[in-house]
Amino acid sequence: QVQLVESGGGLVQAGGSLRLSCAASGSGFSINTMRWYRQAPGNKRELVAQIARDGRTNYADSVKGRFTISRDNAKITVVLQMNSLKPEDTAVYYCNADVLDIRLTNYWGQGTQVSVSS
């Protein structure tokens, strides 16, 4: 069984930075695409950024130029560096990954709260 564990959320003032990390635990698997989603109260969960195993990335238009996603395949971690944060970035951020062991399965982390004050 694979678990995704996020860390790094918190409260920051507008213009500040936060770094979210997500580590996968378990053994006998590999991870293809890793993603960060977020969900603000009353809103649908939205894709923030994703990174393929070969390092190709995609970002939501709302975070381009401010957020950077990266991964360490050896440590099976994904990081979201968030700079120039805005109050509208406030949400619960979720790690998501396509895990390949016997078959390809999608996993979610438990979420971490990011709050940006104005």
C-alpha positions as a Markdown table, in Angstrom:
| # | Residue | x | y | z |
|---|---|---|---|---|
| 1 | Gln | 0.0 | 0.0 | 0.0 |
| 2 | Val | 1.3 | 3.4 | -1.0 |
| 3 | Gln | 0.9 | 6.5 | 1.2 |
| 4 | Leu | 1.4 | 10.1 | 0.2 |
| 5 | Val | 2.2 | 12.4 | 3.1 |
| 6 | Glu | 2.3 | 16.2 | 2.6 |
| 7 | Ser | 4.0 | 18.8 | 4.7 |
| 8 | Gly | 4.8 | 22.4 | 4.6 |
| 9 | Gly | 1.5 | 24.2 | 4.7 |
| 10 | Gly | 0.8 | 27.2 | 7.0 |
| 11 | Leu | -0.1 | 30.8 | 7.2 |
| 12 | Val | 1.8 | 33.5 | 5.3 |
| 13 | Gln | 1.3 | 37.1 | 4.3 |
| 14 | Ala | 0.6 | 38.0 | 0.8 |
| 15 | Gly | 3.8 | 38.2 | -1.2 |
| 16 | Gly | 5.4 | 35.5 | 0.9 |
| 17 | Ser | 6.5 | 32.0 | 0.1 |
| 18 | Leu | 5.8 | 28.5 | 1.2 |
| 19 | Arg | 7.3 | 25.1 | 0.2 |
| 20 | Leu | 5.1 | 22.1 | 0.1 |
| 21 | Ser | 6.5 | 18.6 | 0.1 |
| 22 | Cys | 5.0 | 15.2 | -0.6 |
| 23 | Ala | 6.7 | 11.9 | 0.2 |
| 24 | Ala | 5.6 | 8.5 | -1.0 |
| 25 | Ser | 6.0 | 5.6 | 1.4 |
| 26 | Gly | 6.0 | 1.9 | 0.7 |
| 27 | Ser | 8.0 | -0.3 | -1.6 |
| 28 | Gly | 7.9 | -2.2 | -4.8 |
| 29 | Phe | 6.4 | 0.6 | -6.9 |
| 30 | Ser | 7.3 | 3.4 | -9.2 |
| 31 | Ile | 5.6 | 6.7 | -9.8 |
| 32 | Asn | 4.7 | 8.2 | -13.1 |
| 33 | Thr | 3.1 | 11.7 | -13.0 |
| 34 | Met | 2.9 | 13.6 | -9.7 |
| 35 | Arg | 0.5 | 16.5 | -9.2 |
| 36 | Trp | -0.6 | 19.1 | -6.8 |
| 37 | Tyr | -4.2 | 20.0 | -6.6 |
| 38 | Arg | -6.0 | 22.6 | -4.4 |
| 39 | Gln | -9.5 | 23.2 | -3.2 |
| 40 | Ala | -10.8 | 26.3 | -1.6 |
| 41 | Pro | -14.1 | 26.4 | 0.3 |
| 42 | Gly | -17.0 | 26.3 | -2.0 |
| 43 | Asn | -14.8 | 25.6 | -5.0 |
| 44 | Lys | -14.0 | 22.5 | -7.1 |
| 45 | Arg | -10.7 | 20.8 | -6.7 |
| 46 | Glu | -8.3 | 22.2 | -9.3 |
| 47 | Leu | -5.0 | 21.1 | -10.8 |
| 48 | Val | -2.2 | 23.4 | -9.8 |
| 49 | Ala | 0.8 | 21.8 | -11.3 |
| 50 | Gln | 2.0 | 18.4 | -12.5 |
| 51 | Ile | 5.4 | 16.8 | -13.3 |
| 52 | Ala | 6.0 | 13.7 | -15.4 |
| 53 | Arg | 8.7 | 11.2 | -14.5 |
| 54 | Asp | 10.9 | 12.7 | -17.2 |
| 55 | Gly | 10.6 | 16.2 | -15.6 |
| 56 | Arg | 8.1 | 17.7 | -18.0 |
| 57 | Thr | 5.8 | 20.2 | -16.2 |
| 58 | Asn | 2.5 | 21.9 | -16.6 |
| 59 | Tyr | 1.0 | 24.7 | -14.5 |
| 60 | Ala | -2.4 | 26.3 | -14.1 |
| 61 | Asp | -2.4 | 29.7 | -15.7 |
| 62 | Ser | -3.1 | 31.3 | -12.3 |
| 63 | Val | 0.2 | 30.1 | -10.8 |
| 64 | Lys | 2.5 | 30.3 | -13.8 |
| 65 | Gly | 5.7 | 32.3 | -13.0 |
| 66 | Arg | 5.0 | 32.0 | -9.2 |
| 67 | Phe | 5.0 | 28.3 | -8.4 |
| 68 | Thr | 7.5 | 25.7 | -9.3 |
| 69 | Ile | 7.0 | 21.9 | -9.1 |
| 70 | Ser | 10.0 | 19.6 | -8.9 |
| 71 | Arg | 10.6 | 15.9 | -8.0 |
| 72 | Asp | 13.2 | 13.6 | -6.7 |
| 73 | Asn | 12.7 | 10.2 | -8.2 |
| 74 | Ala | 15.2 | 8.5 | -5.9 |
| 75 | Lys | 13.5 | 9.8 | -2.8 |
| 76 | Ile | 10.0 | 9.6 | -4.4 |
| 77 | Thr | 9.1 | 13.1 | -3.4 |
| 78 | Val | 7.5 | 16.1 | -5.1 |
| 79 | Val | 7.9 | 19.7 | -4.0 |
| 80 | Leu | 5.8 | 22.7 | -4.8 |
| 81 | Gln | 7.7 | 26.0 | -4.3 |
| 82 | Met | 5.1 | 28.8 | -4.0 |
| 83 | Asn | 6.3 | 32.4 | -4.3 |
| 84 | Ser | 4.5 | 35.7 | -4.5 |
| 85 | Leu | 1.5 | 34.2 | -2.7 |
| 86 | Lys | -1.8 | 35.8 | -3.0 |
| 87 | Pro | -4.9 | 35.6 | -0.8 |
| 88 | Glu | -6.7 | 33.7 | -3.6 |
| 89 | Asp | -4.1 | 30.9 | -3.3 |
| 90 | Thr | -5.7 | 30.0 | 0.1 |
| 91 | Ala | -6.8 | 26.4 | -0.1 |
| 92 | Val | -6.2 | 22.9 | 1.0 |
| 93 | Tyr | -3.4 | 21.5 | -1.2 |
| 94 | Tyr | -3.4 | 17.9 | -2.1 |
| 95 | Cys | -0.6 | 15.7 | -3.5 |
| 96 | Asn | -1.6 | 13.2 | -6.2 |
| 97 | Ala | 0.3 | 10.5 | -8.0 |
| 98 | Asp | 0.0 | 7.8 | -10.6 |
| 99 | Val | 1.6 | 4.7 | -8.9 |
| 100 | Leu | 2.6 | 1.7 | -10.9 |
| 101 | Asp | 3.0 | -1.6 | -9.0 |
| 102 | Ile | 0.9 | -4.5 | -10.2 |
| 103 | Arg | -1.3 | -2.0 | -12.1 |
| 104 | Leu | -1.6 | 1.8 | -12.4 |
| 105 | Thr | -3.4 | 3.3 | -9.5 |
| 106 | Asn | -4.1 | 6.9 | -8.6 |
| 107 | Tyr | -3.4 | 8.0 | -5.0 |
| 108 | Trp | -4.1 | 11.1 | -2.9 |
| 109 | Gly | -2.5 | 12.6 | 0.1 |
| 110 | Gln | -4.5 | 13.9 | 3.1 |
| 111 | Gly | -4.1 | 17.5 | 2.2 |
| 112 | Thr | -2.3 | 20.5 | 3.8 |
| 113 | Gln | -3.8 | 23.9 | 4.5 |
| 114 | Val | -2.3 | 27.0 | 2.9 |
| 115 | Ser | -3.6 | 30.3 | 4.1 |
| 116 | Val | -2.5 | 33.7 | 2.7 |
| 117 | Ser | -3.5 | 36.8 | 4.5 |
| 118 | Ser | -3.8 | 40.2 | 2.8 |
